[in-house]
Amino acid sequence: MQEQLKKLEEEFNQDCCSISSEEDIQELKVKYLGRKSLLSSLFSQIPNLSNEEKGLWGMNLNKFKLRIASIIEEKARKLKAKDSDFDLTFPSAKVDTGSVHVLSSVNQAICSIFEGLGFVTLEGKEIEDEWHNFTALNFPDDHPSRDSFDTFYLDIQQDKDKGKSLLRCHTSPSQIRIMQQYKPPMAVISPGRVYRPDEVDATHSFMFHQIEGFAVSQNISFADLKGVLLRFAQEFFSPDVNLRFRPHFFPFTEPSAEVDLSCIICGQKKEKEKKCSICKDKGWLEILGCGMIHPNVLSACGIDPKKYKGFAFGMGVERIAMLKYRINDIRLFYENDVRFLNQF
Amino acid sequence: MRFGLNFLKEFLQLECTASELARALTIAGMEVEGLEKVPGDWIFDIEVTTNRYDWLSIVGIAREASAVTGSKLTIKLPEERKKIFLKQKKIIIQDKSDCPYYTGRLIEGVSIGEPSQEIKDKILNCRINSINDAVDITNYCMLKWGNPLHVFDNDKVKGNIYIRRAIRGEKFLGLDDKERILDEKNLVIADEEKVIALAGIMGAKNTEVDQNTKSIFLEAAVFSPLAVRASRRSAGLDTESSYRFERRVSPRNLEFASLEAADLIVKKAGGVYKGMASAGSAPYNRSISIPLNINELNDYLGSQIPAARIKKIITSLGCQVKEGKAGNLIVKTPLERFDLEIKEDIYEEVARIYGFDNIKAKIPCLAGYFEADLLKDKRRSLYCLKDQMRRFFSLYNFKEIITYSMQSKEELEKLKEKDIISIVNPLRSQENALRASLLSGMLQCQRYNLNRNKETFPFFELADIYRRKARGYIEETVLSLGLAGDIADFLFLKRAVEASLKEFGINDYKIQQQEAEALNPGLVISAQDFSLGFLGRVNKDICNSFDIKQDFFFAQLNLEAYIKLRADKNYAAFSPYPEISRDISIIIGRQIKFKDIEKIIRQKGSYLTDLQVVDFYKGKDIAQGCQAFTLRLFYQSQDKTLNSEEVDSCHNGIRLALSQLQGVSLR
């Protein structure tokens, strides 16, 4: 027994010198402390010894076991410590990932908020006709109010009685088509591309995105419109923002309002030295147009204005994205420079 | 419109400061865009919306200011002491729909001089130039009442006054010293010999009132808004006068403007008033009665405005209210307000004066709406698919781009696009047509990034494309993928496309080689007669013409087809038993395509579950046109662990079949 134990100890010491990894430690544990190990076979010889030798060798074997266990622990700890010699301050590898365009994610975020309130998202088509783009929306023929809504006309022919073909200049025609197709009550949000012949500069583009929303029922009111928009603003920008509704004029709503957002940059607190670059110290930023749907528009879609009422609103996605992310030039959205796309 | 506060104070006893007035007007809907202090006055600059022509006059603004601030409004109406009929001049109107009502007052024996300082200041503060006392008075009255007036030097007017359409070719030298050739689009004022004014827009130089004028003919009229609009657009003009006529002028205020102007001219320039001639009759000179109900009003607005307050607001705007039972009212609108026609117009007036911000916001319960039909709408499945596609490709490492829908027709033709829709009134020739594929946008984006940055990226775009048809047009939604430069790898693109098909449960599709005009080589993917999309390398010539010297791979997928063919994912049990792989190194000759040997392999491989090309060999010892590669074949059984013999037998069977093919050799 004594010789066997000595031999085991020598073997153990030798094995300990060649430990370099976690696996080596595991192997060591199995070899010396495991069920099928040499040590446990020594333990199993104890019953064959004389009584006095039983006690002595039992004790010696246990001492030995404890000693190699603690040596193995020590070795394991030293190994771990070596691992943490690794310098963690090295920069991480550059990883390029795919991404969604910022306008798409803003669009999606806005639509989600309204869907949460009960709206259904439906997109319309970009090629439209005069009837859906102007006439049904209560724009009188050849009226100055059409001037601020100049449009691109196309050289294709549709239904003769629906007027000339054009690229829609706002998403409102979708509203008309959906109201023609479905009976109230309904609540719909309709995002999409729109086109206006505007000279391109830092804040204007001939192509941009709008989101239109409307709801029609027997009980809708102006107060409901305010509530829905306030909820949107507080969920999209921050719970601390406020909205201000200013009377305005659109041919397709009555009453009509322009909606201002309390400036998210300066929080409406005026600093003595610097003017807020975004709201120019006015404290408010215009973000939406809205109103109660004009009864002529409801009639044009075959909905009885004596029975039903509705509200409608529209917002420019680029403008909202530029406010939220402090993007200062609208052209960045369409240049698609990777250095821009990477930021969102 | 610009005006000075002093002008407004002719009608208004203002109790608050200029800034307080500006704020109150803005909150109620008349947006004060600018407020400036000048010596002796405050200048307001307001936005006048197209429905409120009455804000183009001081009297209209004063009424609004009184309604929003509660300041006292005093309107002193000019009175005609004695109506004198002017017999010498006849007024002949060619078409009553062009000009329903025309009046002219004659003042003889005037002496034209400098205007009074008060009138000069008031019109200068409205940004109207001062000319002489008579002309300034007409502008002063126009600004005050809203009706444009015009004075002619009566000695230069030969005979009667005609309001007619110009004859094509008639010449007109305006007060702006520009000569114009007129046609039937222009409505003119003429005498027996010549055109003396572009009706409602500008007078002619030939009858200009200056310091030598002794006799004045003062015009006040109503012209058709459409006629004035067409005429001024054709002449390339836009004046204070035409601006007002286009938005409709008040026939009632016309009398006041004309009377006051005649009065003031006599007082200032001397002379004797000889009387008025007229033709036609003042149109739409009736007010409307609108019935409404207070409870309905509060329902519409979602407010609880007390009845007394509602009546007060309505009367402060110049309306008359008759009260009935159960909250019913009859509102008689003032003659100046054409924009009040239906009860909703009254609701708006009440709401804005009461204050939009005073109506408490409510959250409606919209989710209770029965919208199952809306959920079934095809547009909804397109929206959902677009969302899922966007997420799929962005997770797959593509970056989304958004590019312009319009390009130049020339460029689109370079890309071999057909059936292009043109824009009739483009801003520039670079954007004069609608694109029939997303290739142009992808090319521009890749080129931009390759030039600017040292790297480019795999991009995708989700947008509509447009094509004309024999009858009408098509607008459809597609998704494009593009890879160019160093990272361009066709198999990567192909794998991405196939992964997207798998993602949406489309497994039964065919891929065929097809050279398209812009892509060669190219592949077309289809299933059940639907074209799912195409992919390939963009033609080198096209790339060069767009300054891209590197490889450029492009794909475009039809989302409508994906919607029709997509299926739900269903879990398929995978084998719990281990997979074993074996490699074969193969060389195929020029005449063999990979799909030919793939067919054989799959036929022979009973336990075969997958095959992958793990390596392309590009050593010098491979003959020209041949492809050398290592193919890894994976074997697995659903019911047991395969042993070496079973795998070998299967694998060798495949090796044998391959080696028997012409043009295939195994290394």
Interface residues (C-beta under 8 A of the other chain):
Chain A: D96 T97 G98 S99 V100 H101 L103 S104 Q108 L117 G118 F119 V120 T121 L122 E123 G124 K125 E126 I127 D142 H143 P144 S145 F152 Y153 L154 D155 I156 Q157 Q158 S165 L167 I178 Y182 P185 M186 A187 V188 R193 Y195 P197 D198 E199 F206 M207 A215 S217 N219 I220 S221 F222 A223 D224 K226 G227 V228 L230 R231 R244 F245 R246 P247 H248 F249 P251 E254 P255 S256 A257 M292 H294 P295 K309 F333 Y334 E335 N336 D337 V338 R339 L341 N342
Chain B: T26 I27 A28 G29 E31 T49 T50 N51 R52 L226 R229 A230 E246 R247 D299 Y300 L301 G302 S303 I342 E344 D345 Y347 E348 A351 R352 F356 D357 I359 K360 A361 K362 I363 P364 C365 L366 A367 G368 Y369 F370 E371 D373 L374 L375 D377 R379 R380 L382 Y383 D387 R390 R391 F393 S394 L395 Y396 N397 F398 K399 E400 I401 I402 T403 Y404 S405 M406 I421 S422 I423 V424 N425 P426 L427 E431 L434 C445 Y448 N449 R452 N453 E455 T456 F457 P458 F459 L462 A463 D464 Y466 R468 G472 Y473 E475
